[in-house]
């Protein structure tokens, strides 16, 4: 995501008892709420989203429907709640029958046809439309559209990083557009009015915030390096320019796989140079702004952004912070890994230059009296300084940890951490435990001083 100015924020949760007041449903009642840390509650777990989306590029609108399969994690689950941004909910059905629902504080609360019991799987179908101001960006003059954070602005879902699910995504687009989305493209079906339905299947559970798609009249360049196919999409660059811009992608893949101790999870990785100012990782692809391409063409060493976003395919997308309080495990890690790649590619001096920029940015926050623990008490209304701490202080602290442990123990711990939690959710204590096990020493003092600010 964005290097220094991520726009992450979380809406405050709708109170669970609201649904009781709304529907008059007697106890027992269990509903998925939203904690102050942005994590989901344990009332139910979404297993799969089967979604159809039709973005109106010229009108800047979306129309969609989604069948959500979930399993109850409690007895007598009478209602369920999903994030819906500013979308207008049209209908909610269970087994074809209309269900009562209401929206409040960007949440859609739904009464089930009957209470679900522990371990029971149910499905809810939601139809909706909207004119999203966030989460999806339209460029009518360039016939482009792509998604950014947050997914609930264009798809009704549980918008929490710890609730991973599989996805079937059907996107309806004009016939002249090229598109990319999560997972494998399984079909393209022609529809009336010069439209095509593109269907992708994402069979590995991923957090909803990296669900997404991008579409436009893109030129496509494909390269196969080993088992992974790289795709480069753009409108205003030639084939030769795209190959030059993304020349280092295969080297990044090899480096991150080595440092992670885990192979890249997909068969393809796509990078899109799109209109606007996007810097957004999604599962299996990344949307980057067009000036990035121009920067790399002018200076082949200026590949920070591409390296940062690619690193998220391991740290963030697959090893995911359990909640936004531990967001530094996504973004501080990505910043650090980017510096580590720059060291690999251009040498130690370039690495230290990058680390110094992180330290200097952190020091500005500290001197302003706005230093905080990297594990935040909440991530509801982060400031620019908070984001700088997550990205830059987080990366600087990982550098200090590397210096503390030495190369062998540090990278052993990083590989152990990534392998153990690949496809899972993590908190800061998980990283500390992995590093302690790898080094054979207690890191309580280090984490107290640099991460928790308790010393």
C-alpha positions as CSV (number, residue, x, y, z in Angstrom):
1,X,0.0,0.0,0.0
2,X,1.0,3.6,0.1
3,X,4.5,4.2,1.3
4,X,4.3,7.1,3.6
5,X,0.6,8.2,3.4
6,X,-1.6,5.2,3.6
7,X,-5.2,6.2,3.7
8,X,-6.2,3.4,6.0
9,X,-8.9,4.1,8.5
10,X,-11.6,2.1,10.1
11,X,-15.2,2.9,10.7
12,X,-16.3,2.6,14.3
13,X,-18.4,-0.6,14.8
14,X,-22.1,-0.7,14.9
15,X,-23.2,-1.9,18.4
16,X,-24.3,-5.5,18.4
17,X,-27.4,-4.8,20.5
18,X,-28.7,-2.6,17.7
19,X,-29.8,-5.7,15.8
20,X,-31.8,-6.8,18.9
21,X,-33.5,-3.5,19.0
22,X,-34.1,-3.5,15.3
23,X,-35.7,-6.9,14.9
24,X,-37.0,-7.6,18.4
25,X,-35.2,-10.9,18.4
26,X,-35.0,-12.4,21.9
27,X,-31.8,-13.8,23.4
28,X,-29.8,-15.9,22.8
29,X,-28.3,-13.7,20.0
30,X,-24.9,-13.7,18.4
31,X,-23.8,-11.3,15.6
32,X,-20.5,-10.6,14.0
33,X,-19.4,-7.2,15.3
34,X,-16.4,-5.0,14.8
35,X,-13.9,-4.6,17.6
36,X,-12.0,-1.4,18.1
37,X,-8.9,-3.0,16.6
38,X,-10.8,-3.7,13.3
39,X,-10.8,-7.5,13.8
40,X,-14.0,-9.6,13.4
41,X,-15.7,-11.2,16.3
42,X,-16.0,-15.0,16.5
43,X,-19.8,-15.4,16.0
44,X,-19.4,-16.7,12.4
45,X,-16.7,-17.3,9.9
46,X,-17.1,-16.5,6.2
47,X,-15.9,-19.4,4.0
48,X,-16.6,-18.1,0.5
49,X,-17.9,-15.2,-1.5
50,X,-19.6,-15.7,-4.9
51,X,-19.8,-12.2,-6.3
52,X,-21.0,-10.6,-9.5
53,X,-20.0,-7.0,-10.1
54,X,-20.8,-4.6,-13.0
55,X,-18.9,-1.3,-12.7
56,X,-20.3,1.6,-14.7
57,X,-17.2,3.5,-15.6
58,X,-18.9,6.4,-17.2
59,X,-21.5,6.8,-14.4
60,X,-19.0,5.9,-11.6
61,X,-21.4,3.3,-10.2
62,X,-21.4,-0.3,-9.2
63,X,-24.2,-2.9,-9.3
64,X,-23.7,-6.3,-7.8
65,X,-24.8,-9.3,-5.9
66,X,-23.0,-11.7,-3.7
67,X,-23.7,-15.1,-2.2
68,X,-21.9,-15.3,1.1
69,X,-21.3,-18.8,2.6
70,X,-20.5,-18.8,6.3
71,X,-20.3,-21.2,9.2
72,X,-21.7,-20.4,12.7
73,X,-19.2,-20.5,15.5
74,X,-21.8,-20.4,18.2
75,X,-25.3,-21.8,19.0
76,X,-28.4,-19.8,18.3
77,X,-26.9,-17.4,15.8
78,X,-30.0,-15.3,15.0
79,X,-28.4,-12.4,13.0
80,X,-25.4,-11.7,10.9
81,X,-23.7,-8.4,10.1
82,X,-21.6,-7.4,7.1
83,X,-19.7,-4.2,6.1
84,X,-21.4,-2.4,3.2
85,X,-19.7,1.0,3.0
86,X,-22.1,3.5,1.4
87,X,-23.8,0.9,-0.8
88,X,-27.5,0.7,-1.1
89,X,-28.8,-2.7,-0.2
90,X,-31.7,-3.8,-2.5
91,X,-32.6,-7.3,-1.3
92,X,-31.4,-9.9,1.1
93,X,-32.4,-13.6,0.6
94,X,-31.8,-16.9,2.2
95,X,-32.7,-19.9,0.2
96,X,-34.6,-17.6,-2.1
97,X,-36.8,-16.2,0.6
98,X,-36.5,-12.4,1.5
99,X,-35.0,-11.6,4.9
100,X,-35.4,-8.6,7.1
101,X,-32.4,-6.3,7.1
102,X,-31.3,-2.8,8.0
103,X,-28.2,-0.7,7.5
104,X,-26.6,1.5,10.0
105,X,-23.0,2.9,10.3
106,X,-22.0,1.3,7.0
107,X,-23.1,-2.1,8.3
108,X,-25.9,-4.4,6.9
109,X,-27.5,-6.4,9.7
110,X,-29.6,-9.4,8.6
111,X,-32.1,-11.6,10.5
112,X,-31.6,-15.2,9.6
113,X,-34.6,-17.3,8.7
114,X,-33.9,-19.4,11.8
115,X,-31.1,-19.4,14.3
116,X,-28.0,-21.2,13.1
117,X,-26.3,-23.7,15.4
118,X,-22.6,-24.3,16.1
119,X,-20.8,-25.6,13.0
120,X,-23.9,-25.1,10.7
121,X,-23.1,-23.6,7.2
122,X,-25.6,-21.1,5.8
123,X,-25.8,-18.8,2.7
124,X,-27.1,-15.3,2.3
125,X,-27.5,-13.6,-1.0
126,X,-27.3,-9.8,-1.1
127,X,-28.1,-7.5,-4.1
128,X,-26.9,-3.9,-4.0
129,X,-25.9,-0.9,-6.0
130,X,-24.1,2.4,-5.3
131,X,-22.0,5.3,-6.3
132,X,-18.8,4.6,-4.2
133,X,-16.6,7.6,-3.3
134,X,-13.9,5.3,-2.0
135,X,-12.7,1.7,-2.5
136,X,-13.0,1.8,-6.3
137,X,-11.7,4.4,-8.8
138,X,-13.2,5.3,-12.1
139,X,-11.5,7.1,-15.0
140,X,-14.1,7.5,-17.7
141,X,-11.8,9.5,-20.0
142,X,-9.4,6.6,-20.1
143,X,-12.0,3.8,-19.8
144,X,-10.3,2.5,-16.6
145,X,-11.5,1.2,-13.3
146,X,-9.8,-0.5,-10.4
147,X,-10.3,-1.3,-6.8
148,X,-8.4,0.0,-3.8
149,X,-9.0,-0.1,0.0
150,X,-11.6,-0.8,1.3
151,X,-13.5,-3.7,-0.3
152,X,-16.8,-3.1,1.5
153,X,-17.2,0.0,-0.7
154,X,-17.9,-2.1,-3.7
155,X,-18.6,-5.6,-2.3
156,X,-20.6,-6.4,0.8
157,X,-18.3,-8.4,3.0
158,X,-16.6,-8.8,6.4
159,X,-14.0,-6.1,6.0
160,X,-11.6,-7.4,8.7
161,X,-8.0,-8.7,8.0
162,X,-8.4,-11.8,10.1
163,X,-11.5,-13.2,8.2
164,X,-10.0,-14.9,5.2
165,X,-12.2,-16.6,2.6
166,X,-12.1,-17.9,-1.0
167,X,-13.7,-15.9,-3.8
168,X,-15.5,-16.4,-7.1
169,X,-15.5,-13.1,-8.8
170,X,-17.6,-12.4,-11.9
171,X,-16.9,-8.9,-13.4
172,X,-19.0,-7.6,-16.3
173,X,-17.1,-5.2,-18.5
174,X,-17.2,-3.7,-22.0
175,X,-15.8,-6.1,-24.6
176,X,-12.8,-3.8,-25.5
177,X,-11.3,-3.9,-22.0
178,X,-8.6,-6.1,-20.5
179,X,-9.0,-7.1,-16.9
180,X,-7.1,-8.8,-14.0
181,X,-8.5,-10.0,-10.7
182,X,-7.6,-12.4,-7.9
183,X,-6.9,-16.0,-8.7
184,X,-7.3,-17.9,-12.0
185,X,-9.4,-16.6,-14.9
186,X,-11.7,-19.6,-15.6
187,X,-14.1,-18.2,-18.2
188,X,-15.1,-15.3,-20.4
189,X,-18.7,-15.2,-21.6
190,X,-20.2,-12.8,-24.1
191,X,-23.3,-10.9,-23.1
192,X,-25.6,-8.6,-25.0
193,X,-24.8,-4.9,-25.5
194,X,-21.1,-5.6,-26.2
195,X,-20.3,-6.8,-22.7
196,X,-18.2,-9.7,-21.4
197,X,-18.5,-11.5,-18.1
198,X,-15.0,-12.4,-16.8
199,X,-14.9,-15.0,-14.0
200,X,-12.0,-15.6,-11.7
201,X,-11.6,-18.3,-9.0
202,X,-9.5,-17.6,-5.9
203,X,-9.2,-20.9,-4.2
204,X,-6.8,-20.0,-1.4
205,X,-8.4,-18.1,1.5
206,X,-7.3,-14.5,1.6
207,X,-8.3,-11.4,3.6
208,X,-11.1,-9.4,1.9
209,X,-9.0,-6.2,1.8
210,X,-6.9,-7.7,-1.0
211,X,-10.0,-8.7,-3.1
212,X,-10.0,-6.7,-6.2
213,X,-9.8,-6.2,-10.0
214,X,-8.5,-3.7,-12.6
215,X,-9.8,-3.1,-16.1
216,X,-8.9,-0.8,-19.0
217,X,-7.8,-0.8,-22.7
218,X,-4.4,-2.2,-21.6
219,X,-1.6,-3.5,-23.6
220,X,-0.5,-6.9,-22.1
221,X,3.1,-8.2,-22.1
222,X,3.7,-11.7,-20.7
223,X,7.0,-13.3,-19.5
224,X,7.4,-16.8,-18.1
225,X,10.2,-17.1,-15.5
226,X,10.4,-20.6,-14.1
227,X,7.0,-21.7,-12.8
228,X,5.6,-18.1,-12.5
229,X,4.1,-16.1,-15.3
230,X,4.6,-12.3,-15.1
231,X,2.1,-10.0,-16.8
232,X,2.5,-6.3,-17.3
233,X,-0.5,-4.2,-18.2
234,X,-0.5,-0.5,-19.3
235,X,-2.0,1.9,-21.8
236,X,0.7,4.4,-22.4
237,X,3.9,2.3,-22.6
238,X,5.3,0.1,-25.4
239,X,6.1,-3.6,-25.0
240,X,9.8,-2.8,-24.8
241,X,9.2,-0.1,-22.1
242,X,7.1,-2.5,-20.0
243,X,9.8,-5.1,-20.1
244,X,12.4,-2.6,-19.0
245,X,10.2,-1.2,-16.2
246,X,9.5,-4.6,-14.8
247,X,12.9,-6.1,-15.6
248,X,13.7,-6.9,-12.0
249,X,10.5,-8.7,-11.1
250,X,11.9,-12.2,-11.5
251,X,14.9,-11.2,-9.3
252,X,12.5,-9.8,-6.7
253,X,10.6,-13.1,-6.7
254,X,13.8,-15.1,-6.2
255,X,14.9,-12.8,-3.4
256,X,11.6,-12.8,-1.5
257,X,11.2,-16.5,-1.8
258,X,14.6,-17.0,-0.3
259,X,14.1,-14.6,2.6
260,X,10.6,-15.9,3.3
261,X,11.5,-19.6,3.0
262,X,8.2,-19.9,1.2
263,X,7.5,-20.0,-2.5
264,X,5.2,-17.4,-4.1
265,X,1.6,-18.7,-3.7
266,X,0.3,-18.1,-7.2
267,X,1.0,-19.2,-10.8
268,X,0.9,-15.6,-12.1
269,X,1.8,-12.1,-10.9
270,X,0.4,-9.1,-12.7
271,X,1.5,-5.5,-12.4
272,X,-0.8,-2.8,-13.8
273,X,0.3,0.8,-14.6
274,X,-3.0,2.6,-14.2
275,X,-4.4,6.1,-14.2
276,X,-4.4,8.1,-11.0
277,X,-2.2,7.8,-8.0
278,X,-2.7,4.2,-7.1
279,X,-0.2,2.2,-5.0
280,X,-2.2,-0.9,-4.1
281,X,-1.3,-4.5,-3.6
282,X,-4.0,-7.2,-4.1
283,X,-3.8,-10.9,-4.2
284,X,-1.8,-11.9,-7.3
285,X,-1.5,-8.5,-8.7
286,X,-0.6,-4.9,-8.0
287,X,-1.9,-1.6,-9.4
288,X,0.8,1.1,-9.7
289,X,0.5,4.7,-10.9
290,X,1.9,5.5,-14.4
291,X,4.6,7.9,-13.1
292,X,6.3,4.9,-11.5
293,X,6.9,3.5,-14.9
294,X,8.4,6.8,-16.1
295,X,10.6,6.9,-13.0
296,X,12.1,3.5,-13.6
297,X,12.7,4.2,-17.3
298,X,14.6,7.3,-16.3
299,X,16.5,5.6,-13.5
300,X,16.6,1.8,-13.4
301,X,17.4,1.9,-9.7
302,X,14.2,3.7,-8.7
303,X,12.2,0.6,-8.2
304,X,11.2,1.0,-4.5
305,X,7.5,1.0,-5.1
306,X,7.4,-2.1,-7.2
307,X,9.6,-4.0,-4.7
308,X,7.4,-2.8,-1.8
309,X,4.1,-3.9,-3.3
310,X,5.5,-7.2,-4.5
311,X,6.8,-8.0,-1.0
312,X,3.2,-7.8,0.2
313,X,2.5,-11.1,-1.6
314,X,4.2,-12.7,1.4
315,X,4.0,-10.2,4.2
316,X,0.5,-8.7,4.3
317,X,-1.4,-10.9,1.9
318,X,-0.4,-14.2,3.3
319,X,1.1,-13.5,6.7
320,X,-1.5,-11.0,7.7
321,X,-1.9,-8.8,10.8
322,X,-4.8,-10.2,12.9
323,X,-6.1,-6.7,13.3
324,X,-5.1,-3.2,12.4
325,X,-3.5,-2.6,15.8
326,X,-0.6,-4.8,14.5
327,X,-0.6,-3.2,11.1
328,X,3.1,-2.6,11.3
329,X,3.6,-6.4,10.7
330,X,2.2,-5.7,7.2
331,X,3.7,-2.3,6.3
332,X,6.8,-2.0,8.5
333,X,7.7,-5.4,7.2
334,X,7.2,-4.5,3.6
335,X,9.3,-1.3,4.0
336,X,12.1,-3.3,5.6
337,X,11.9,-6.0,3.0
338,X,12.1,-3.4,0.3
339,X,15.3,-2.0,1.8
340,X,16.7,-5.6,2.1
341,X,16.0,-6.1,-1.6
342,X,17.6,-2.8,-2.5
343,X,20.7,-4.1,-0.5
344,X,20.7,-7.3,-2.5
345,X,20.3,-5.5,-5.8
346,X,22.5,-2.4,-5.3
347,X,24.6,-3.0,-2.2
348,X,24.9,-2.2,1.5
349,X,25.3,1.5,1.0
350,X,22.0,1.8,-0.7
351,X,20.4,-0.3,2.0
352,X,21.8,2.0,4.7
353,X,20.6,5.1,2.8
354,X,17.1,3.7,2.8
355,X,17.2,2.8,6.5
356,X,18.5,6.2,7.3
357,X,15.4,7.7,5.6
358,X,13.2,5.5,7.7
359,X,15.1,6.6,10.9
360,X,14.9,10.3,10.0
361,X,11.2,10.1,9.3
362,X,10.6,8.4,12.6
363,X,12.8,10.9,14.4
364,X,10.7,13.8,13.2
365,X,7.6,12.1,14.8
366,X,9.5,11.4,18.0
367,X,10.9,15.0,18.2
368,X,7.3,16.3,17.8
369,X,6.3,14.3,20.9
370,X,4.1,11.9,18.9
371,X,6.0,8.6,19.2
372,X,3.8,5.7,20.1
373,X,4.0,1.9,20.5
374,X,4.0,0.0,17.2
375,X,1.1,-2.0,18.6
376,X,-1.7,0.6,18.6
377,X,-4.5,0.6,21.1
378,X,-6.8,1.1,18.1
379,X,-6.6,2.1,14.5
380,X,-9.9,3.9,14.1
381,X,-8.6,7.4,13.2
382,X,-4.9,7.1,12.4
383,X,-3.0,10.4,11.9
384,X,-0.2,11.0,9.3
385,X,2.3,10.5,12.2
386,X,0.7,7.2,13.1
387,X,1.1,6.0,9.6
388,X,4.7,7.1,9.5
389,X,5.3,5.1,12.7
390,X,3.8,2.0,11.2
391,X,5.7,2.2,7.9
392,X,9.0,3.8,8.8
393,X,9.5,3.2,12.5
394,X,8.4,-0.4,11.9
395,X,11.0,-0.9,9.2
396,X,13.7,0.8,11.3
397,X,12.9,-1.4,14.3
398,X,13.3,-4.5,12.1
399,X,16.7,-3.2,11.0
400,X,17.7,-2.7,14.6
401,X,16.5,-6.3,15.4
402,X,18.7,-7.5,12.5
403,X,21.7,-5.7,14.0
404,X,20.9,-7.1,17.4
405,X,20.6,-10.7,16.3
406,X,23.1,-10.9,13.4
407,X,22.5,-12.2,9.9
408,X,22.1,-15.9,10.6
409,X,19.8,-15.7,13.5
410,X,17.7,-12.9,12.0
411,X,17.0,-14.5,8.7
412,X,16.5,-17.9,10.3
413,X,13.8,-16.3,12.5
414,X,12.2,-14.5,9.6
415,X,12.0,-17.7,7.6
416,X,10.5,-19.6,10.6
417,X,8.0,-16.8,11.2
418,X,6.9,-16.7,7.6
419,X,6.6,-20.4,7.1
420,X,4.7,-20.9,10.4
421,X,2.1,-18.2,9.6
422,X,1.8,-18.3,5.8
423,X,-1.9,-18.2,5.1
424,X,-2.6,-17.2,8.7
425,X,-3.1,-14.2,10.9
426,X,-0.4,-12.9,13.3
427,X,0.2,-10.6,16.2
428,X,3.5,-9.0,17.3
429,X,4.1,-11.7,19.9
430,X,4.3,-14.3,17.1
431,X,7.2,-12.4,15.5
432,X,9.0,-12.0,18.8
433,X,8.6,-15.7,19.6
434,X,10.0,-16.7,16.2
435,X,13.0,-14.5,16.6
436,X,13.6,-15.7,20.2
437,X,13.5,-19.3,19.1
438,X,15.9,-18.6,16.2
439,X,18.4,-16.7,18.3
440,X,18.1,-18.6,21.6
441,X,17.8,-15.3,23.5
442,X,15.1,-13.3,25.2
443,X,14.0,-10.3,23.3
444,X,11.7,-9.0,25.9
445,X,13.9,-5.9,26.6
446,X,14.2,-5.1,22.9
447,X,10.5,-5.4,22.2
448,X,9.6,-3.5,25.4
449,X,11.8,-0.6,24.3
450,X,11.2,-0.4,20.6
451,X,7.8,-2.0,20.0
452,X,5.7,-1.5,23.1
453,X,7.4,1.6,24.6
454,X,7.1,0.1,28.1
455,X,10.8,0.8,29.0
